[in-house]
Amino acid sequence: MSYTVGPKGQVVIAKEIRVKLGVEPGWVAVQRLAGDHAEVFFLPPEHSKSLKGSLARHARARIPSGKPWDEARTRAWTAASRAAGYGKGGRG
């Protein structure tokens, strides 16, 4: 497939390529120079749907917001840092 560069430097991305990659209007085309040719990567736009509750089925505990949440977060960070060797008698 070959296409002619338009007067504004625009190039057509063939439909079969767009379909195979799932590229749709509104996607961002990121270009970079790679030696003697250009590479184009396509990134989808940011989603507009809320992710609230999307991980709820994977959560083992329900912790209310406020002080209980702050305490649970502190316990989790403390446990993770100790497991990584930081804190009492560890690296740090």
PyMOL Python script that loads the backbone (N, CA, C, O; Angstrom):
from pymol import cmd

cmd.read_pdbstr("""\
ATOM      1  N   MET A   1       0.839  -1.176   0.000  1.00  0.00           N
ATOM      2  CA  MET A   1       0.000   0.000   0.000  1.00  0.00           C
ATOM      3  C   MET A   1       0.881   1.236   0.000  1.00  0.00           C
ATOM      4  O   MET A   1       1.828   1.341   0.780  1.00  0.00           O
ATOM      5  N   SER A   2       0.572   2.133  -0.850  1.00  0.00           N
ATOM      6  CA  SER A   2       1.287   3.405  -0.831  1.00  0.00           C
ATOM      7  C   SER A   2       0.287   4.529  -1.060  1.00  0.00           C
ATOM      8  O   SER A   2      -0.649   4.406  -1.850  1.00  0.00           O
ATOM      9  N   TYR A   3       0.509   5.612  -0.359  1.00  0.00           N
ATOM     10  CA  TYR A   3      -0.356   6.775  -0.455  1.00  0.00           C
ATOM     11  C   TYR A   3       0.511   8.011  -0.622  1.00  0.00           C
ATOM     12  O   TYR A   3       1.664   8.037  -0.192  1.00  0.00           O
ATOM     13  N   THR A   4      -0.050   9.028  -1.245  1.00  0.00           N
ATOM     14  CA  THR A   4       0.663  10.275  -1.461  1.00  0.00           C
ATOM     15  C   THR A   4       0.469  11.192  -0.259  1.00  0.00           C
ATOM     16  O   THR A   4      -0.638  11.314   0.266  1.00  0.00           O
ATOM     17  N   VAL A   5       1.539  11.829   0.167  1.00  0.00           N
ATOM     18  CA  VAL A   5       1.458  12.791   1.268  1.00  0.00           C
ATOM     19  C   VAL A   5       0.705  14.009   0.753  1.00  0.00           C
ATOM     20  O   VAL A   5       1.024  14.543  -0.310  1.00  0.00           O
ATOM     21  N   GLY A   6      -0.295  14.446   1.510  1.00  0.00           N
ATOM     22  CA  GLY A   6      -1.108  15.591   1.115  1.00  0.00           C
ATOM     23  C   GLY A   6      -0.374  16.907   1.308  1.00  0.00           C
ATOM     24  O   GLY A   6       0.719  16.929   1.874  1.00  0.00           O
ATOM     25  N   PRO A   7      -0.958  18.001   0.848  1.00  0.00           N
ATOM     26  CA  PRO A   7      -0.311  19.313   0.921  1.00  0.00           C
ATOM     27  C   PRO A   7      -0.032  19.788   2.353  1.00  0.00           C
ATOM     28  O   PRO A   7       0.841  20.631   2.557  1.00  0.00           O
ATOM     29  N   LYS A   8      -0.754  19.264   3.340  1.00  0.00           N
ATOM     30  CA  LYS A   8      -0.519  19.636   4.736  1.00  0.00           C
ATOM     31  C   LYS A   8       0.338  18.597   5.458  1.00  0.00           C
ATOM     32  O   LYS A   8       0.471  18.655   6.680  1.00  0.00           O
ATOM     33  N   GLY A   9       0.919  17.652   4.724  1.00  0.00           N
ATOM     34  CA  GLY A   9       1.746  16.615   5.327  1.00  0.00           C
ATOM     35  C   GLY A   9       0.952  15.449   5.875  1.00  0.00           C
ATOM     36  O   GLY A   9       1.497  14.614   6.597  1.00  0.00           O
ATOM     37  N   GLN A  10      -0.322  15.377   5.545  1.00  0.00           N
ATOM     38  CA  GLN A  10      -1.173  14.300   6.054  1.00  0.00           C
ATOM     39  C   GLN A  10      -1.011  13.033   5.222  1.00  0.00           C
ATOM     40  O   GLN A  10      -0.782  13.089   4.014  1.00  0.00           O
ATOM     41  N   VAL A  11      -1.132  11.898   5.888  1.00  0.00           N
ATOM     42  CA  VAL A  11      -1.029  10.598   5.242  1.00  0.00           C
ATOM     43  C   VAL A  11      -2.234   9.764   5.645  1.00  0.00           C
ATOM     44  O   VAL A  11      -2.665   9.817   6.797  1.00  0.00           O
ATOM     45  N   VAL A  12      -2.778   9.002   4.722  1.00  0.00           N
ATOM     46  CA  VAL A  12      -3.908   8.127   5.001  1.00  0.00           C
ATOM     47  C   VAL A  12      -3.390   6.831   5.625  1.00  0.00           C
ATOM     48  O   VAL A  12      -2.430   6.235   5.137  1.00  0.00           O
ATOM     49  N   ILE A  13      -4.037   6.407   6.704  1.00  0.00           N
ATOM     50  CA  ILE A  13      -3.759   5.089   7.281  1.00  0.00           C
ATOM     51  C   ILE A  13      -4.804   4.160   6.662  1.00  0.00           C
ATOM     52  O   ILE A  13      -6.005   4.359   6.846  1.00  0.00           O
ATOM     53  N   ALA A  14      -4.345   3.156   5.936  1.00  0.00           N
ATOM     54  CA  ALA A  14      -5.254   2.260   5.219  1.00  0.00           C
ATOM     55  C   ALA A  14      -6.302   1.664   6.152  1.00  0.00           C
ATOM     56  O   ALA A  14      -6.021   1.365   7.312  1.00  0.00           O
ATOM     57  N   LYS A  15      -7.511   1.498   5.629  1.00  0.00           N
ATOM     58  CA  LYS A  15      -8.612   0.982   6.431  1.00  0.00           C
ATOM     59  C   LYS A  15      -8.274  -0.376   7.039  1.00  0.00           C
ATOM     60  O   LYS A  15      -8.575  -0.612   8.209  1.00  0.00           O
ATOM     61  N   GLU A  16      -7.658  -1.273   6.272  1.00  0.00           N
ATOM     62  CA  GLU A  16      -7.373  -2.606   6.820  1.00  0.00           C
ATOM     63  C   GLU A  16      -6.408  -2.531   7.999  1.00  0.00           C
ATOM     64  O   GLU A  16      -6.487  -3.357   8.908  1.00  0.00           O
ATOM     65  N   ILE A  17      -5.497  -1.556   7.999  1.00  0.00           N
ATOM     66  CA  ILE A  17      -4.585  -1.363   9.132  1.00  0.00           C
ATOM     67  C   ILE A  17      -5.348  -0.813  10.328  1.00  0.00           C
ATOM     68  O   ILE A  17      -5.175  -1.283  11.453  1.00  0.00           O
ATOM     69  N   ARG A  18      -6.201   0.192  10.080  1.00  0.00           N
ATOM     70  CA  ARG A  18      -7.005   0.767  11.172  1.00  0.00           C
ATOM     71  C   ARG A  18      -7.887  -0.291  11.809  1.00  0.00           C
ATOM     72  O   ARG A  18      -8.009  -0.347  13.033  1.00  0.00           O
ATOM     73  N   VAL A  19      -8.502  -1.128  10.988  1.00  0.00           N
ATOM     74  CA  VAL A  19      -9.393  -2.172  11.501  1.00  0.00           C
ATOM     75  C   VAL A  19      -8.593  -3.198  12.307  1.00  0.00           C
ATOM     76  O   VAL A  19      -8.991  -3.574  13.410  1.00  0.00           O
ATOM     77  N   LYS A  20      -7.476  -3.644  11.756  1.00  0.00           N
ATOM     78  CA  LYS A  20      -6.668  -4.671  12.441  1.00  0.00           C
ATOM     79  C   LYS A  20      -6.155  -4.157  13.789  1.00  0.00           C
ATOM     80  O   LYS A  20      -6.104  -4.912  14.760  1.00  0.00           O
ATOM     81  N   LEU A  21      -5.771  -2.867  13.852  1.00  0.00           N
ATOM     82  CA  LEU A  21      -5.256  -2.289  15.098  1.00  0.00           C
ATOM     83  C   LEU A  21      -6.363  -1.745  15.993  1.00  0.00           C
ATOM     84  O   LEU A  21      -6.108  -1.387  17.143  1.00  0.00           O
ATOM     85  N   GLY A  22      -7.579  -1.679  15.482  1.00  0.00           N
ATOM     86  CA  GLY A  22      -8.692  -1.154  16.267  1.00  0.00           C
ATOM     87  C   GLY A  22      -8.681   0.358  16.397  1.00  0.00           C
ATOM     88  O   GLY A  22      -9.314   0.905  17.299  1.00  0.00           O
ATOM     89  N   VAL A  23      -7.971   1.042  15.508  1.00  0.00           N
ATOM     90  CA  VAL A  23      -7.857   2.500  15.566  1.00  0.00           C
ATOM     91  C   VAL A  23      -9.171   3.135  15.135  1.00  0.00           C
ATOM     92  O   VAL A  23      -9.745   2.778  14.106  1.00  0.00           O
ATOM     93  N   GLU A  24      -9.633   4.082  15.940  1.00  0.00           N
ATOM     94  CA  GLU A  24     -10.884   4.784  15.656  1.00  0.00           C
ATOM     95  C   GLU A  24     -10.656   6.283  15.687  1.00  0.00           C
ATOM     96  O   GLU A  24      -9.636   6.741  16.201  1.00  0.00           O
ATOM     97  N   PRO A  25     -11.599   7.064  15.140  1.00  0.00           N
ATOM     98  CA  PRO A  25     -11.462   8.518  15.203  1.00  0.00           C
ATOM     99  C   PRO A  25     -11.282   8.989  16.646  1.00  0.00           C
ATOM    100  O   PRO A  25     -11.952   8.491  17.550  1.00  0.00           O
ATOM    101  N   GLY A  26     -10.396   9.930  16.859  1.00  0.00           N
ATOM    102  CA  GLY A  26     -10.133  10.460  18.193  1.00  0.00           C
ATOM    103  C   GLY A  26      -8.899   9.866  18.839  1.00  0.00           C
ATOM    104  O   GLY A  26      -8.435  10.380  19.857  1.00  0.00           O
ATOM    105  N   TRP A  27      -8.354   8.794  18.277  1.00  0.00           N
ATOM    106  CA  TRP A  27      -7.126   8.207  18.818  1.00  0.00           C
ATOM    107  C   TRP A  27      -5.960   9.138  18.540  1.00  0.00           C
ATOM    108  O   TRP A  27      -6.004   9.928  17.597  1.00  0.00           O
ATOM    109  N   VAL A  28      -4.929   9.050  19.346  1.00  0.00           N
ATOM    110  CA  VAL A  28      -3.732   9.869  19.176  1.00  0.00           C
ATOM    111  C   VAL A  28      -2.699   9.064  18.396  1.00  0.00           C
ATOM    112  O   VAL A  28      -2.435   7.904  18.711  1.00  0.00           O
ATOM    113  N   ALA A  29      -2.121   9.688  17.381  1.00  0.00           N
ATOM    114  CA  ALA A  29      -1.050   9.051  16.605  1.00  0.00           C
ATOM    115  C   ALA A  29       0.278   9.629  17.090  1.00  0.00           C
ATOM    116  O   ALA A  29       0.541  10.820  16.924  1.00  0.00           O
ATOM    117  N   VAL A  30       1.109   8.781  17.688  1.00  0.00           N
ATOM    118  CA  VAL A  30       2.416   9.194  18.190  1.00  0.00           C
ATOM    119  C   VAL A  30       3.451   8.785  17.144  1.00  0.00           C
ATOM    120  O   VAL A  30       3.519   7.624  16.740  1.00  0.00           O
ATOM    121  N   GLN A  31       4.243   9.745  16.720  1.00  0.00           N
ATOM    122  CA  GLN A  31       5.231   9.484  15.675  1.00  0.00           C
ATOM    123  C   GLN A  31       6.635   9.615  16.240  1.00  0.00           C
ATOM    124  O   GLN A  31       6.886  10.418  17.139  1.00  0.00           O
ATOM    125  N   ARG A  32       7.555   8.808  15.697  1.00  0.00           N
ATOM    126  CA  ARG A  32       8.948   8.972  16.074  1.00  0.00           C
ATOM    127  C   ARG A  32       9.823   8.597  14.889  1.00  0.00           C
ATOM    128  O   ARG A  32       9.472   7.744  14.075  1.00  0.00           O
ATOM    129  N   LEU A  33      10.959   9.250  14.817  1.00  0.00           N
ATOM    130  CA  LEU A  33      11.924   8.979  13.773  1.00  0.00           C
ATOM    131  C   LEU A  33      12.761   7.786  14.201  1.00  0.00           C
ATOM    132  O   LEU A  33      13.320   7.784  15.298  1.00  0.00           O
ATOM    133  N   ALA A  34      12.855   6.779  13.357  1.00  0.00           N
ATOM    134  CA  ALA A  34      13.606   5.561  13.665  1.00  0.00           C
ATOM    135  C   ALA A  34      14.586   5.320  12.515  1.00  0.00           C
ATOM    136  O   ALA A  34      14.290   4.593  11.566  1.00  0.00           O
ATOM    137  N   GLY A  35      15.740   5.939  12.623  1.00  0.00           N
ATOM    138  CA  GLY A  35      16.734   5.810  11.555  1.00  0.00           C
ATOM    139  C   GLY A  35      16.274   6.532  10.307  1.00  0.00           C
ATOM    140  O   GLY A  35      16.126   7.754  10.304  1.00  0.00           O
ATOM    141  N   ASP A  36      16.049   5.773   9.244  1.00  0.00           N
ATOM    142  CA  ASP A  36      15.664   6.391   7.972  1.00  0.00           C
ATOM    143  C   ASP A  36      14.166   6.286   7.690  1.00  0.00           C
ATOM    144  O   ASP A  36      13.732   6.502   6.558  1.00  0.00           O
ATOM    145  N   HIS A  37      13.374   5.955   8.712  1.00  0.00           N
ATOM    146  CA  HIS A  37      11.931   5.864   8.524  1.00  0.00           C
ATOM    147  C   HIS A  37      11.207   6.360   9.780  1.00  0.00           C
ATOM    148  O   HIS A  37      11.826   6.605  10.815  1.00  0.00           O
ATOM    149  N   ALA A  38       9.900   6.502   9.665  1.00  0.00           N
ATOM    150  CA  ALA A  38       9.085   6.942  10.790  1.00  0.00           C
ATOM    151  C   ALA A  38       8.248   5.778  11.299  1.00  0.00           C
ATOM    152  O   ALA A  38       7.819   4.921  10.527  1.00  0.00           O
ATOM    153  N   GLU A  39       8.024   5.758  12.597  1.00  0.00           N
ATOM    154  CA  GLU A  39       7.131   4.778  13.204  1.00  0.00           C
ATOM    155  C   GLU A  39       5.951   5.529  13.795  1.00  0.00           C
ATOM    156  O   GLU A  39       6.113   6.613  14.357  1.00  0.00           O
ATOM    157  N   VAL A  40       4.774   4.956  13.668  1.00  0.00           N
ATOM    158  CA  VAL A  40       3.561   5.576  14.193  1.00  0.00           C
ATOM    159  C   VAL A  40       2.899   4.585  15.145  1.00  0.00           C
ATOM    160  O   VAL A  40       2.663   3.430  14.792  1.00  0.00           O
ATOM    161  N   PHE A  41       2.604   5.052  16.350  1.00  0.00           N
ATOM    162  CA  PHE A  41       1.912   4.250  17.359  1.00  0.00           C
ATOM    163  C   PHE A  41       0.583   4.924  17.651  1.00  0.00           C
ATOM    164  O   PHE A  41       0.507   6.152  17.670  1.00  0.00           O
ATOM    165  N   PHE A  42      -0.451   4.153  17.874  1.00  0.00           N
ATOM    166  CA  PHE A  42      -1.775   4.707  18.121  1.00  0.00           C
ATOM    167  C   PHE A  42      -2.193   4.466  19.566  1.00  0.00           C
ATOM    168  O   PHE A  42      -2.083   3.355  20.086  1.00  0.00           O
ATOM    169  N   LEU A  43      -2.671   5.521  20.195  1.00  0.00           N
ATOM    170  CA  LEU A  43      -3.125   5.446  21.587  1.00  0.00           C
ATOM    171  C   LEU A  43      -4.594   5.839  21.656  1.00  0.00           C
ATOM    172  O   LEU A  43      -4.984   6.869  21.106  1.00  0.00           O
ATOM    173  N   PRO A  44      -5.411   5.034  22.323  1.00  0.00           N
ATOM    174  CA  PRO A  44      -6.830   5.393  22.434  1.00  0.00           C
ATOM    175  C   PRO A  44      -7.005   6.610  23.339  1.00  0.00           C
ATOM    176  O   PRO A  44      -6.175   6.865  24.211  1.00  0.00           O
ATOM    177  N   PRO A  45      -8.080   7.353  23.131  1.00  0.00           N
ATOM    178  CA  PRO A  45      -8.337   8.498  24.016  1.00  0.00           C
ATOM    179  C   PRO A  45      -8.665   8.013  25.417  1.00  0.00           C
ATOM    180  O   PRO A  45      -9.026   6.853  25.615  1.00  0.00           O
ATOM    181  N   GLU A  46      -8.537   8.914  26.391  1.00  0.00           N
ATOM    182  CA  GLU A  46      -8.897   8.554  27.759  1.00  0.00           C
ATOM    183  C   GLU A  46     -10.378   8.201  27.791  1.00  0.00           C
ATOM    184  O   GLU A  46     -11.195   8.824  27.114  1.00  0.00           O
ATOM    185  N   HIS A  47     -10.705   7.197  28.584  1.00  0.00           N
ATOM    186  CA  HIS A  47     -12.093   6.774  28.672  1.00  0.00           C
ATOM    187  C   HIS A  47     -12.907   7.814  29.430  1.00  0.00           C
ATOM    188  O   HIS A  47     -12.373   8.601  30.211  1.00  0.00           O
ATOM    189  N   SER A  48     -14.192   7.797  29.182  1.00  0.00           N
ATOM    190  CA  SER A  48     -15.074   8.736  29.876  1.00  0.00           C
ATOM    191  C   SER A  48     -16.012   8.012  30.836  1.00  0.00           C
ATOM    192  O   SER A  48     -16.907   8.622  31.421  1.00  0.00           O
ATOM    193  N   LYS A  49     -15.802   6.719  30.991  1.00  0.00           N
ATOM    194  CA  LYS A  49     -16.653   5.941  31.885  1.00  0.00           C
ATOM    195  C   LYS A  49     -16.044   5.905  33.287  1.00  0.00           C
ATOM    196  O   LYS A  49     -14.822   5.866  33.435  1.00  0.00           O
ATOM    197  N   SER A  50     -16.867   5.918  34.281  1.00  0.00           N
ATOM    198  CA  SER A  50     -16.412   5.821  35.661  1.00  0.00           C
ATOM    199  C   SER A  50     -15.946   4.400  35.950  1.00  0.00           C
ATOM    200  O   SER A  50     -16.562   3.430  35.508  1.00  0.00           O
ATOM    201  N   LEU A  51     -14.856   4.291  36.695  1.00  0.00           N
ATOM    202  CA  LEU A  51     -14.360   2.979  37.102  1.00  0.00           C
ATOM    203  C   LEU A  51     -14.798   2.624  38.522  1.00  0.00           C
ATOM    204  O   LEU A  51     -14.399   1.592  39.063  1.00  0.00           O
ATOM    205  N   LYS A  52     -15.618   3.484  39.120  1.00  0.00           N
ATOM    206  CA  LYS A  52     -16.064   3.259  40.489  1.00  0.00           C
ATOM    207  C   LYS A  52     -16.739   1.904  40.602  1.00  0.00           C
ATOM    208  O   LYS A  52     -17.685   1.600  39.874  1.00  0.00           O
ATOM    209  N   GLY A  53     -16.245   1.108  41.512  1.00  0.00           N
ATOM    210  CA  GLY A  53     -16.820  -0.198  41.774  1.00  0.00           C
ATOM    211  C   GLY A  53     -16.312  -1.306  40.870  1.00  0.00           C
ATOM    212  O   GLY A  53     -16.704  -2.460  41.045  1.00  0.00           O
ATOM    213  N   SER A  54     -15.451  -0.994  39.909  1.00  0.00           N
ATOM    214  CA  SER A  54     -15.016  -2.020  38.956  1.00  0.00           C
ATOM    215  C   SER A  54     -14.145  -3.098  39.598  1.00  0.00           C
ATOM    216  O   SER A  54     -14.036  -4.201  39.062  1.00  0.00           O
ATOM    217  N   LEU A  55     -13.528  -2.798  40.728  1.00  0.00           N
ATOM    218  CA  LEU A  55     -12.691  -3.790  41.402  1.00  0.00           C
ATOM    219  C   LEU A  55     -13.365  -4.378  42.641  1.00  0.00           C
ATOM    220  O   LEU A  55     -12.756  -5.164  43.366  1.00  0.00           O
ATOM    221  N   ALA A  56     -14.599  -4.007  42.880  1.00  0.00           N
ATOM    222  CA  ALA A  56     -15.293  -4.421  44.099  1.00  0.00           C
ATOM    223  C   ALA A  56     -15.350  -5.935  44.248  1.00  0.00           C
ATOM    224  O   ALA A  56     -15.221  -6.440  45.363  1.00  0.00           O
ATOM    225  N   ARG A  57     -15.539  -6.664  43.170  1.00  0.00           N
ATOM    226  CA  ARG A  57     -15.649  -8.122  43.293  1.00  0.00           C
ATOM    227  C   ARG A  57     -14.328  -8.770  43.673  1.00  0.00           C
ATOM    228  O   ARG A  57     -14.305  -9.927  44.092  1.00  0.00           O
ATOM    229  N   HIS A  58     -13.220  -8.034  43.531  1.00  0.00           N
ATOM    230  CA  HIS A  58     -11.905  -8.570  43.878  1.00  0.00           C
ATOM    231  C   HIS A  58     -11.466  -8.188  45.291  1.00  0.00           C
ATOM    232  O   HIS A  58     -10.468  -8.705  45.793  1.00  0.00           O
ATOM    233  N   ALA A  59     -12.201  -7.295  45.926  1.00  0.00           N
ATOM    234  CA  ALA A  59     -11.841  -6.833  47.270  1.00  0.00           C
ATOM    235  C   ALA A  59     -12.240  -7.861  48.310  1.00  0.00           C
ATOM    236  O   ALA A  59     -13.323  -8.443  48.247  1.00  0.00           O
ATOM    237  N   ARG A  60     -11.353  -8.077  49.265  1.00  0.00           N
ATOM    238  CA  ARG A  60     -11.636  -9.040  50.333  1.00  0.00           C
ATOM    239  C   ARG A  60     -12.322  -8.388  51.518  1.00  0.00           C
ATOM    240  O   ARG A  60     -13.007  -9.057  52.291  1.00  0.00           O
ATOM    241  N   ALA A  61     -12.139  -7.081  51.664  1.00  0.00           N
ATOM    242  CA  ALA A  61     -12.710  -6.400  52.824  1.00  0.00           C
ATOM    243  C   ALA A  61     -13.362  -5.095  52.387  1.00  0.00           C
ATOM    244  O   ALA A  61     -12.946  -4.472  51.410  1.00  0.00           O
ATOM    245  N   ARG A  62     -14.356  -4.708  53.101  1.00  0.00           N
ATOM    246  CA  ARG A  62     -15.025  -3.418  52.871  1.00  0.00           C
ATOM    247  C   ARG A  62     -14.636  -2.499  54.022  1.00  0.00           C
ATOM    248  O   ARG A  62     -14.961  -2.777  55.176  1.00  0.00           O
ATOM    249  N   ILE A  63     -13.951  -1.421  53.716  1.00  0.00           N
ATOM    250  CA  ILE A  63     -13.486  -0.504  54.747  1.00  0.00           C
ATOM    251  C   ILE A  63     -14.130   0.857  54.500  1.00  0.00           C
ATOM    252  O   ILE A  63     -13.970   1.433  53.424  1.00  0.00           O
ATOM    253  N   PRO A  64     -14.853   1.370  55.485  1.00  0.00           N
ATOM    254  CA  PRO A  64     -15.488   2.675  55.301  1.00  0.00           C
ATOM    255  C   PRO A  64     -14.442   3.791  55.207  1.00  0.00           C
ATOM    256  O   PRO A  64     -13.327   3.657  55.712  1.00  0.00           O
ATOM    257  N   SER A  65     -14.815   4.871  54.563  1.00  0.00           N
ATOM    258  CA  SER A  65     -13.889   6.000  54.426  1.00  0.00           C
ATOM    259  C   SER A  65     -13.694   6.686  55.776  1.00  0.00           C
ATOM    260  O   SER A  65     -14.390   6.393  56.748  1.00  0.00           O
ATOM    261  N   GLY A  66     -12.736   7.600  55.811  1.00  0.00           N
ATOM    262  CA  GLY A  66     -12.447   8.318  57.050  1.00  0.00           C
ATOM    263  C   GLY A  66     -11.341   7.646  57.837  1.00  0.00           C
ATOM    264  O   GLY A  66     -10.394   7.111  57.260  1.00  0.00           O
ATOM    265  N   LYS A  67     -11.461   7.674  59.159  1.00  0.00           N
ATOM    266  CA  LYS A  67     -10.426   7.132  60.032  1.00  0.00           C
ATOM    267  C   LYS A  67     -10.157   5.637  59.808  1.00  0.00           C
ATOM    268  O   LYS A  67      -8.993   5.237  59.774  1.00  0.00           O
ATOM    269  N   PRO A  68     -11.198   4.793  59.651  1.00  0.00           N
ATOM    270  CA  PRO A  68     -10.915   3.366  59.412  1.00  0.00           C
ATOM    271  C   PRO A  68     -10.077   3.141  58.148  1.00  0.00           C
ATOM    272  O   PRO A  68      -9.188   2.289  58.132  1.00  0.00           O
ATOM    273  N   TRP A  69     -10.361   3.902  57.098  1.00  0.00           N
ATOM    274  CA  TRP A  69      -9.601   3.781  55.856  1.00  0.00           C
ATOM    275  C   TRP A  69      -8.154   4.215  56.077  1.00  0.00           C
ATOM    276  O   TRP A  69      -7.227   3.529  55.646  1.00  0.00           O
ATOM    277  N   ASP A  70      -7.959   5.340  56.740  1.00  0.00           N
ATOM    278  CA  ASP A  70      -6.604   5.834  57.004  1.00  0.00           C
ATOM    279  C   ASP A  70      -5.790   4.815  57.810  1.00  0.00           C
ATOM    280  O   ASP A  70      -4.615   4.587  57.523  1.00  0.00           O
ATOM    281  N   GLU A  71      -6.423   4.203  58.822  1.00  0.00           N
ATOM    282  CA  GLU A  71      -5.734   3.207  59.644  1.00  0.00           C
ATOM    283  C   GLU A  71      -5.391   1.954  58.835  1.00  0.00           C
ATOM    284  O   GLU A  71      -4.298   1.405  58.974  1.00  0.00           O
ATOM    285  N   ALA A  72      -6.314   1.509  58.000  1.00  0.00           N
ATOM    286  CA  ALA A  72      -6.071   0.324  57.168  1.00  0.00           C
ATOM    287  C   ALA A  72      -4.946   0.588  56.174  1.00  0.00           C
ATOM    288  O   ALA A  72      -4.106  -0.282  55.941  1.00  0.00           O
ATOM    289  N   ARG A  73      -4.925   1.775  55.592  1.00  0.00           N
ATOM    290  CA  ARG A  73      -3.869   2.124  54.644  1.00  0.00           C
ATOM    291  C   ARG A  73      -2.512   2.140  55.335  1.00  0.00           C
ATOM    292  O   ARG A  73      -1.533   1.637  54.785  1.00  0.00           O
ATOM    293  N   THR A  74      -2.444   2.709  56.527  1.00  0.00           N
ATOM    294  CA  THR A  74      -1.187   2.753  57.278  1.00  0.00           C
ATOM    295  C   THR A  74      -0.705   1.340  57.601  1.00  0.00           C
ATOM    296  O   THR A  74       0.481   1.040  57.458  1.00  0.00           O
ATOM    297  N   ARG A  75      -1.626   0.466  58.040  1.00  0.00           N
ATOM    298  CA  ARG A  75      -1.248  -0.931  58.327  1.00  0.00           C
ATOM    299  C   ARG A  75      -0.732  -1.632  57.072  1.00  0.00           C
ATOM    300  O   ARG A  75       0.253  -2.368  57.132  1.00  0.00           O
ATOM    301  N   ALA A  76      -1.389  -1.407  55.943  1.00  0.00           N
ATOM    302  CA  ALA A  76      -0.974  -2.055  54.694  1.00  0.00           C
ATOM    303  C   ALA A  76       0.408  -1.572  54.258  1.00  0.00           C
ATOM    304  O   ALA A  76       1.247  -2.380  53.860  1.00  0.00           O
ATOM    305  N   TRP A  77       0.651  -0.264  54.329  1.00  0.00           N
ATOM    306  CA  TRP A  77       1.978   0.274  53.948  1.00  0.00           C
ATOM    307  C   TRP A  77       3.060  -0.240  54.890  1.00  0.00           C
ATOM    308  O   TRP A  77       4.160  -0.574  54.450  1.00  0.00           O
ATOM    309  N   THR A  78       2.755  -0.304  56.174  1.00  0.00           N
ATOM    310  CA  THR A  78       3.732  -0.803  57.146  1.00  0.00           C
ATOM    311  C   THR A  78       4.073  -2.261  56.852  1.00  0.00           C
ATOM    312  O   THR A  78       5.246  -2.635  56.854  1.00  0.00           O
ATOM    313  N   ALA A  79       3.064  -3.078  56.601  1.00  0.00           N
ATOM    314  CA  ALA A  79       3.296  -4.494  56.305  1.00  0.00           C
ATOM    315  C   ALA A  79       4.091  -4.657  55.010  1.00  0.00           C
ATOM    316  O   ALA A  79       4.991  -5.493  54.935  1.00  0.00           O
ATOM    317  N   ALA A  80       3.764  -3.869  54.000  1.00  0.00           N
ATOM    318  CA  ALA A  80       4.472  -3.972  52.718  1.00  0.00           C
ATOM    319  C   ALA A  80       5.923  -3.543  52.855  1.00  0.00           C
ATOM    320  O   ALA A  80       6.807  -4.165  52.266  1.00  0.00           O
ATOM    321  N   SER A  81       6.183  -2.486  53.627  1.00  0.00           N
ATOM    322  CA  SER A  81       7.566  -2.026  53.783  1.00  0.00           C
ATOM    323  C   SER A  81       8.382  -3.029  54.589  1.00  0.00           C
ATOM    324  O   SER A  81       9.560  -3.241  54.301  1.00  0.00           O
ATOM    325  N   ARG A  82       7.767  -3.649  55.597  1.00  0.00           N
ATOM    326  CA  ARG A  82       8.482  -4.682  56.360  1.00  0.00           C
ATOM    327  C   ARG A  82       8.770  -5.903  55.491  1.00  0.00           C
ATOM    328  O   ARG A  82       9.850  -6.486  55.575  1.00  0.00           O
ATOM    329  N   ALA A  83       7.804  -6.290  54.657  1.00  0.00           N
ATOM    330  CA  ALA A  83       7.992  -7.437  53.765  1.00  0.00           C
ATOM    331  C   ALA A  83       9.112  -7.169  52.759  1.00  0.00           C
ATOM    332  O   ALA A  83       9.783  -8.100  52.314  1.00  0.00           O
ATOM    333  N   ALA A  84       9.313  -5.903  52.402  1.00  0.00           N
ATOM    334  CA  ALA A  84      10.371  -5.539  51.458  1.00  0.00           C
ATOM    335  C   ALA A  84      11.726  -5.370  52.152  1.00  0.00           C
ATOM    336  O   ALA A  84      12.739  -5.125  51.496  1.00  0.00           O
ATOM    337  N   GLY A  85      11.737  -5.503  53.489  1.00  0.00           N
ATOM    338  CA  GLY A  85      13.006  -5.419  54.218  1.00  0.00           C
ATOM    339  C   GLY A  85      13.304  -4.062  54.781  1.00  0.00           C
ATOM    340  O   GLY A  85      14.416  -3.825  55.252  1.00  0.00           O
ATOM    341  N   TYR A  86      12.339  -3.152  54.751  1.00  0.00           N
ATOM    342  CA  TYR A  86      12.565  -1.831  55.328  1.00  0.00           C
ATOM    343  C   TYR A  86      12.023  -1.811  56.750  1.00  0.00           C
ATOM    344  O   TYR A  86      11.196  -2.644  57.121  1.00  0.00           O
ATOM    345  N   GLY A  87      12.482  -0.880  57.521  1.00  0.00           N
ATOM    346  CA  GLY A  87      11.962  -0.765  58.886  1.00  0.00           C
ATOM    347  C   GLY A  87      12.876  -1.467  59.878  1.00  0.00           C
ATOM    348  O   GLY A  87      14.091  -1.514  59.683  1.00  0.00           O
ATOM    349  N   LYS A  88      12.304  -2.004  60.921  1.00  0.00           N
ATOM    350  CA  LYS A  88      13.072  -2.595  62.025  1.00  0.00           C
ATOM    351  C   LYS A  88      14.030  -3.677  61.551  1.00  0.00           C
ATOM    352  O   LYS A  88      13.610  -4.714  61.038  1.00  0.00           O
ATOM    353  N   GLY A  89      15.332  -3.419  61.729  1.00  0.00           N
ATOM    354  CA  GLY A  89      16.358  -4.398  61.422  1.00  0.00           C
ATOM    355  C   GLY A  89      16.556  -4.684  59.949  1.00  0.00           C
ATOM    356  O   GLY A  89      17.305  -5.595  59.598  1.00  0.00           O
ATOM    357  N   GLY A  90      15.902  -3.926  59.073  1.00  0.00           N
ATOM    358  CA  GLY A  90      16.038  -4.178  57.641  1.00  0.00           C
ATOM    359  C   GLY A  90      16.975  -3.211  56.975  1.00  0.00           C
ATOM    360  O   GLY A  90      17.945  -2.756  57.580  1.00  0.00           O
ATOM    361  N   ARG A  91      16.696  -2.896  55.742  1.00  0.00           N
ATOM    362  CA  ARG A  91      17.559  -2.024  54.947  1.00  0.00           C
ATOM    363  C   ARG A  91      17.595  -0.591  55.441  1.00  0.00           C
ATOM    364  O   ARG A  91      18.638   0.060  55.397  1.00  0.00           O
ATOM    365  N   GLY A  92      16.446  -0.092  55.917  1.00  0.00           N
ATOM    366  CA  GLY A  92      16.351   1.334  56.190  1.00  0.00           C
ATOM    367  C   GLY A  92      16.427   1.748  57.593  1.00  0.00           C
ATOM    368  O   GLY A  92      16.354   2.940  57.890  1.00  0.00           O
TER     369      GLY A  92
END
""", "prot")
cmd.dss("prot")
cmd.show_as("cartoon", "prot")
cmd.util.cbc("prot")
cmd.orient("prot")
